[in-house]
Amino acid sequence: MRLHMTKRIVLDFVVVFMMTLPALGMTDAASEMLTMAGDTYFNNNLMTTHDPHRIFNTDMSGAYPMIVIDMLVYSDLGVINLLLACPSSWESGELCGVSLRGGILIEKLTWHGNRCVARLKSKQDQTVTVSIRNNIGKTVHLKAGTAVDVIL
């Protein structure tokens, strides 16, 4: 899906639209919107704006990192899906310290190509299914306070 966006887009629409793309697995569209938002709503000094490069606003300062995290990690109770909307241009990377639903912390997520390692720690004993890019996952038993490396 190729997005045809102009620079005169309302920030609220951009943020809401960008939040839905990773959950739908629309990797290319999410990546394109993220790039467009970075180019449009961030000034050279990293100050964010509401109208492109005009009115100071902090909305994008919080939304942008959240959308990047959503592209890399989706969670619901008992389910963790990694790299769901990770663009191919992000061939390798690392993400640390992300809290998930169910009291789970991703202490560290690293990936290179189709290989992924996630270090998970739970606040309580629980079983979750961890998958990569919506493919068949692994059932993982987490003990409260004990880190577990999941290799996919």
Buried (B, 14 or more C-beta within 10 A) or exposed (E): EEEEEEEEBEBEEBBEBBBEBBBEBBBBBBBBBBEBBEEBBBEEEEBBBBBBBEEEBEBBEEBBEEBBBBBBBBBEEEBBBBBBBBBEEBEEEEBEEBEBEBBBBBBBBBBEEEEBBBBBBBEEEBEBEBBBBEEEBEEBEBEEEEEBEBEB
